[in-house]
Amino acid sequence: MNDRTMWIFVLLALSLGPAPQTLCAQGALEDLRVNPERIELRIQELSQFGGTSNGGVDRVAFSDADVQAREYIISLMREAGLAVRIDAAGNIIGRREGRGADRPSILFGSHIDAVPHGGKYDGALGVIAAIECAQVLHEHEVATRHPLEVIVFSDEEGGLVGSRAIIGTLTPEALDVVSHSGKSVRDGIRFIGGDPDRLEDARRRPDDIKAFIELHIEQGAILNSRGTDIGVVEGIVGINWWDVTIEGDANHAGTTPMDQRKDALLAAAHMIIAVNRVVTEVPGRQVGTVGRIRAEPGAPNVIPGRVVMSLELRDLSAEKIQSLFATIESEAERIAGESGTRVSFTPIHATSVPAPTDPRMRQIIAAAAEGLGLTFQLMPSGAGHDAQDMARITPTGMIFVPSVGGISHSPEEYTRPGDMANGANVLLHSILKIDEGALD
């Protein structure tokens, strides 16, 4: 090779930019792994903000503990080489530029706000693991093709506030809702550094995002009971709520014969049994719950004349939810006829539609798990997550790791360090597969 040819090769290499990775002697991309000890340490450190004496956390959105935890997370993001900003909805976004400035970003993350008297892993693991992935890439000088963005959604537990703002569905009415902190969502967003008067600025265009992926504890017992390492989430279930009103006749409990009663509470008991039977008789993973009941007038010596109870149905299929409800309505008519009562259903507007994950994202997550030698299974998410909003604007995937005993939203919530590391490694290699073109 002469000098002129050598310089042509040099100039060509410079024009193409840096290589896909600069690991050199540190190993190939396939060998990258997260630091389990660092993840565990940071989970424990984060739990000190709003930590309770029984090992849980009391860190509701927009509280002082939430602000302190956010400051800690921002410090970790900067340590991982991320450029940090807070958008108008109060979401924290840490960005790492890619080789292609015009390419859409790969987003990954979760939330750090907690339910009152909750646990230290719900949401928090997804954030700590996302930062860990960014830090591993930073430490090994891996230059990705796409920009990467670690996102911490605001007020997930209070109604997916941050992700709803990103997809443009956060309504003025939602801003007036009073959160667990005692502040309205509007005031809470201001409190954490957002601007509720400029929410449109937080909205993201679909062509601005390549994909979104969220790591989360399962919050159920399936993975733990089966000894499976990873859950590949098929989607977040739809949730429909109704108030069920049963009207009979209130009457004297001592003077009304048993065969002349129109007992609304007795009819409600038959309704609850019918709901359980209808939901369990149909093949599938749907669930149905009666979680609240109020009998009137509520005196021990009066036959209940009116009962209002809740009905909740969840499934990945909206059609199945409606089919189950139709069967429950038929059962209600039968029970009403036999008991001399009247039954009516009032839909509650605060429902969510099923949000399937992208089939390609499922394949990417499964391939990452398999490449790491981990067992996995497809499964739905029975709980709501920010991923259900993100699925409306971009290819979305979700990774579950085991919850010991299936306990969540409790100080007893626990995920083993090894399981956290497994999930973080699957997240890391899923991000790399997406960056390498697995969605193209």
N, C-alpha and C positions, 0 to 999 in steps of 0.2 A: 504494500500500500504506500503510495507516494504522499508527500506532505499535503498536496492540494486535496486529495481524496480524504485524508484524515480530517482536515478542517471541515469538509462538507459533512462528514459524519458527526462531528462535534456540534456544528451549527444546527443540524437536523435534530439532534438530541435535545439541544437547548430549546428549540422551537416547540417541541412536543411537551415540554414541562417536566416535572418530576416523575419518577417511576411510580407505579401503583402503590408501592410500599418501600420503606427504606430500612427493613429489618436487618439486612446483611447477616452477620453472624448470629444474630439473636433468634433466628429461626424463621420459618415460613408463616404466612397468615394462619394456616391451619393449626399451628402450634400455640397461638395466642390463648391465654387463659386469664381470667380475672383473679384478683387477690381475695381469697375467702376471709382472711383475718381482717382485712381492711373493711370489707362489707359488714362483718359482724360488729366491729368496733364502731363504725359510723351509725349503724342501727341503734346501738346502745347510747351513743352520744346524742343522737336526735331525740331519743325517748326521754331525755332529761328536760326537754322543753315541754312543760305541761305534765311532767311525770307525776304519778301518784304513788302512794306508799305501798300499794299492793302490786306494783310492777306494771301497771297500765299507763295510759296517757289520757289526759283531759285537755286536748288541744283542738278546740273547735275553731272553725274558720273565723277570721277577723278578730281574734282575741290577742292579748299581749303575748301569750305563748306561741301563737301562730306567727306573729311578727318576728319573735326571737328565733324561731325555727327557720323561718325564711332567710334571715340574715346568715344563719349557719350554713344553709344550703347554698346560698350565693357564694360564700367563702370557699366551699368545696368545688363549686363550678369553676371559679377562677383558678383554683389550684390545678384543675384538670385542663387548663388552657382554654377555657371557654370565654367568649365575650358575652356578658350578661346584660339583659334588659328586662324591664317589666312592661308588659303591654297595657292597654287601656282597661282590660278586664282584671288586671292584677295577676295574670299568669307570669311566672318567671320563665324566661327563655334563655338558655345558654347555647351559643352558636359556635360551631367549628367550621371554618371555611373548607370547601373542597377544591379539587383541581379545576373543576368546571364552574366558573362563577355564575353561569347562566342556567345551571342545572337545578331542578327542584330539590328541596331539602328532604332528608329522611328524618322524621320526628319520632322520638321515643321518650317515655316518661310516665308519670302518674300524678299522685297528689300526696300532700303531707298533712292536710287537716284530718281530724279524727272525730268520731262520734263522742258524745259525752261518756266518760268512763270506759273508753275503748282500749284497743290493744296497740302495740308498737310496730306491727308489721303491715297492717292494712294500708295500702297506698305507699307507705314509706319505703317498702322494699323496692317497688318499681322505680322510685326516684333515686335511691342510693345505688341501685344496680345500674341505672342509666348513666349516672355520673361516673361510676366505676368503668363502664365500657368506654366512655369518652376519655377517661384518664389512662386506661391501658393503651388506647390508640395514640394518645399524646406522648406517653412515656416511650413507646416504641417507634415514634415518628412515622406512623402510618398515614399516608396521604390518600384520602378517599376521593373518589370521583365526584360524589355529591356532597354538598354541605350537610352537616349533621346538626340537629337541634334537640337538646335535652329540654323537656318542658315539664313544669310543675303547675298543674291546673289549680286554679283558685276554687275554694268552696265546693269540692266534689260532693261531700256528704250532705250539703244543704240543697242539692238539686243540680249538680253538674254545671255550675255557674260558668266556670272558665271555658269549658269545651263548648257550651251553648253559645257563648260570645264568639268563639272562633268560627262557628258555622253559621252565625247570624240569626240565631233563634232565641236569644235572651230578650224577653219582652219587658216593656216598662213596668208591667204588673209584677213581674218577678223581682224587679229591683226594689219594690216596696215591701217585699216579704221581710219579716223580722227574723233574723238568724238566731242560732243558739247563743251567740255572743251578746245578744240584746240590741245589736245594731241592725238597721235595715241593710239589705244586700247593697243598696246604693252607697250608704255611708261606709259599709265594710270595705267595698272596693277602694274607696278613697283612702281608708285607713291603712291599707296595705300597699299604697303607692300607685293605684290605677286611676282612671278618670272615667266615671260612668257617663259623663256627658259626651264622650268621644268613643263609644263602644264600636262604632263602625270601623275604627282604626285597628281594632283587634281581629276583625274578620279576615280570614285567609282564603285566597282563591284556590280552587282545586288544582290548578296547574302550577301552583307554588309549592305543592307538597308531593313528593314521590310516594311516600307511604307513611303509615303510623303503626307503631308496635308498642304494646304495653305488657309489662311483666307484673304479675299480681299473685298474691297468695290465693289459693282456691276458695277459702272461706267455707268449705264443706269437707266431707270426710272420704270422698271417693278415692282420690289418689293415695291418701295415707292408708286407708283400709286395704287397698289392693297392692300396696308396695310399688306403685308406679312413680317414676321420677318426674315426668312432665305431662301436663295437660295441654293439648292443642285445642284452643277454644274454637268451636264451630260458629258461635255467635252469642250475643247477649239476648236473653229471652225478652219477649214482649210481656207487659204487665197490664192487666185490666182490673179495675176496681169497681165495685158496686156497693151501694147501701141497699140492704134488703129490709123492707118494712113489712111486718106481719101484724095484722090488726084482728083482734078478737073482741071479747067483751070482758071488761073488768067487773068483778063481782065479789061478793062476800065469800071468803074461803071456807067459812063454817056452815053456811046455810045453802050453798049451791051444790046439788048432787053431782057426782062425778060424771054421770052420763048426760048432764045438761050444760056442761061447761064448754066455752069457746076460749080455750087457754092458749094465748099467743106464744107463751114461752115453751109450752109443750110442742106446739107446731114448729117452733124454731129449733128445738132439739132434733126433731125428725128431719128438718132441713139440713142441719149440720151433718147428720149421718148420711143423708142423700148426697151431699156434696162430696164427701169422702168416697162413697161408693162409685159415683159417676166418674170421678177423676181416676180412681185406681183400676176400674174395669177396662179402660181403654189402653191399648198398648202404647208405650212411649214414655217420655221423661217429663211430661207435664206435671204441674203441681197445683193444688187448690187449697185455700186456707180460709177459715173463718177465724179472725183474730180479735174481733171486738164484738161485744154484745151488750145491749142495754135494755132492761125490762122496765116497763112502766105500769102502775105507779111506783113499784119497787118496795112495797110493804109486805111483810111476811104473812099478813092475814088478808091479802087481796089477791085474787086470781089476776095474773098479768093480762092486761087488755091490749097492750101494744109492745112490740119488740122491734128494735132496730139493730141489725147486725151487719157486719162487713162480709164481703165476698171478694177474694182475690184469686185470679187464675193467671198462671205463667206458662209460656211455652215458646219455642223458637218459631212456631207457625201461628200466624194470626188467624188462619182458617180453623185450626184446631181449637184455639181459644173460643171462637164463636160457636163452633160445633158443641163443645162442652157446655157453654152457657145455654145454648138452646135446649140441651137435654136437662140441665138443672131447672130451667124455666118450666119444662113439662112436669118434672118431679114436684115443683112448687105448686102447680095447679092441682095435682093429685092430692098433695098433703092438705092444701086449702080446702078441697072438697070433703075430705075425710074428717077434718077438724072443725069445719064451720068457720074458718078464718079467711082473710083476704091477704094475698101476698103481692107486693109490687117491688120492682127493681129500679133503682136510680143510678145511672152511670156516673162515676166520678171522673172529672176531666183530667186529673193528674195521673195519666197513664202513659206508657211508653210502647212504641211499636217494636217488634222483633228487629234485631240488627245483626244479620249474618256477617261473619268475617269473610274476607276475600279468599276464595279457594286456593289461589296461588300463594297467598300468605300462609295458609295452613300447610301447604306443601313445603314452603321454605322453612318454617319452624320445625316440621317433622324431620326434614333432611338435616337440619342443624343438630337436632337431638340425636338422630341416628349416627351422625358423624362423630358425635362425642361419646358414643357408646351408652346412651341413656334410653331407658324405656319410656314410651309415651302412649297416649291414647287420645282420641277425639272426644270432646265433651262440651256441653253447653255451659254458659255462665248463668246461674240462677239469680245473681245479683247484678245491679246496674253498675256501669263503669263509664268513664269518659270515652272509652273506645267506641261505645254505641253511638255517640255523636260524631266522632271522627270518621266512622264507617260511612257516613252520609256524604263525605266529600273526597275521600281518598282510600286506596286499598289499605285495609286495616287487619292486623293480626293481634292475637293475645296469647300469652304464655301463662300457664298456671303452674305453681309448685305446691307441694303438700302442706296442708294445715294440720298439725297434730291434733287428733281427736275431732277434727272438723269444727273447732271452736273459733269464732271470730266476733268482732265488736264486743270484746270482753278483755279484761286484763289477763285472762288465761290464754289468750291467743298466742300461738307459738309455731314458728317454722324453724327447723334445724339449720345450722350454718351450712352444712353440706348441701341441703336442698336449695338454699338461697344461692349458693355458688353455682349449682347446676343450672338454675334458671337464668342467672346472669350470663353464664357462658353460652347458653342457647340464644339469649338476646344478642350478645356480641356477634355470634356467627350468623345469626339471621340478618343483622344489619349489614355485615360484610357481603352476604349473598345478594341482598337487595342492591347494594352498591355495585356489585360486579355484574349486575344485569339480569338477575333472576326474574324480575318483573317485566323486562323488556320484551 
